[in-house]
Amino acid sequence: MQSDLAALVKSEMYKQGITQKKIAELLGVSSPYVSDIINGRRNGAKAQKHVEHIRKILGI
């Protein structure tokens, strides 16, 4: 995830009171995996699909 998008995701999570754990539950993945996606440590096709789902969850 690009750093500007990561900052936006983190900001929206804070504003909406949504935790990485909650996002992980909604996506059906682990919380550390969500952290890796948000912080740019995962960037494959599957991770990009999850990025789109995260954006939908947060409405961004």
C-alpha positions in Angstrom: 0.0 0.0 0.0 1.4 3.4 -0.9 2.3 5.6 2.1 -0.3 8.2 1.4 -3.0 5.6 1.1 -1.7 3.9 4.3 -1.9 7.2 6.1 -5.5 7.8 4.9 -6.5 4.2 5.9 -5.0 4.7 9.4 -6.7 8.1 9.7 -10.1 6.7 8.7 -9.7 3.7 11.0 -9.1 6.1 13.9 -12.0 8.4 13.0 -14.4 5.6 12.6 -13.1 3.6 15.7 -12.4 0.6 13.6 -9.4 -1.6 14.7 -7.1 -3.7 12.5 -8.6 -6.7 14.4 -12.1 -5.8 13.2 -11.0 -5.3 9.6 -9.2 -8.7 9.8 -12.4 -10.3 11.0 -14.4 -8.8 8.2 -11.8 -9.9 5.6 -11.3 -13.4 7.2 -7.6 -12.9 7.6 -5.3 -12.4 10.6 -4.6 -9.0 12.2 -0.9 -9.2 11.5 -1.6 -9.8 7.8 -3.8 -6.6 7.8 -1.0 -4.7 9.4 1.4 -6.0 6.8 -0.9 -4.9 4.0 -1.4 -1.4 5.5 2.3 -0.9 6.1 3.3 -2.0 2.6 4.9 -5.3 3.5 2.5 -7.2 1.4 1.8 -6.1 -2.2 0.9 -9.1 -4.3 -2.4 -9.6 -6.2 -4.2 -11.1 -3.2 -3.0 -8.2 -1.0 -4.2 -5.7 -3.5 -7.6 -7.3 -3.5 -7.7 -6.9 0.3 -6.7 -3.3 -0.1 -9.8 -2.7 -2.2 -12.0 -4.4 0.4 -10.4 -2.3 3.2 -11.2 0.8 1.2 -14.8 -0.3 0.8 -15.1 -1.1 4.5 -13.8 2.4 5.4 -15.7 4.2 2.6 -12.5 5.7 0.9 
